[in-house]
């Protein structure tokens, strides 16, 4: 009997190949032939699964978000069974910093998707690009939770500070990519900003700091 093909696994393998090529060459320069060569399959097979480059890019974007979600979940789990709001926020912010090859690929390719969506209507219509408030909503909700627990300093605005933290994390990630900062110095800056938001005289039961 012929070997049964796991189509979901095959699509994921091709999407992973896309992300690797995009991390090396930039998303704008990636073609379906390049992805086929990286995945070790024929161009016809890539076209069979995705039909067009646009569909391939959208699936790659979906895979990128899945990998990021898995990375954040792993970081939160590593903190302990009951991470506090600060630990949760730290996990989200630091997971996006390019501190290793996986996070470097995420930051570089995600930025490429965002830039490409400015001129590509198909990409711009996707929820991950069209709904940039998703991460902001999550951080703001955690800050509100911390406020209810008396963990925040006076004057903190959950929505504004959530937006500021995410913007800071994104900017720091780019500064690491271009060699302006080390991952350690970027993490220290994030920690400093969180100290200005959270009360340091109370333990929130979930800080990632020792």
Secondary structure, 3 states (H helix, E strand, C coil): CCCCCCHHHHHHHHHHHHHHHHHHHCHHHCCHHHHHHHHCCCHHHHHHHHCCHHHHHHHHHHHHHHHHHHHHHHHHHHHCCCCCHHHHHHHHHHHCCCCCHHHHHHHHHHHHHHHHHCCCHHHHCCHHHHCCHHHHHHHHHHHHHHHHCCCECCCCCHHHHHHHHHHHHHHHHHHHHCCCCCHHHHHHHHHHHHHHHECCCCCCCCCCCC
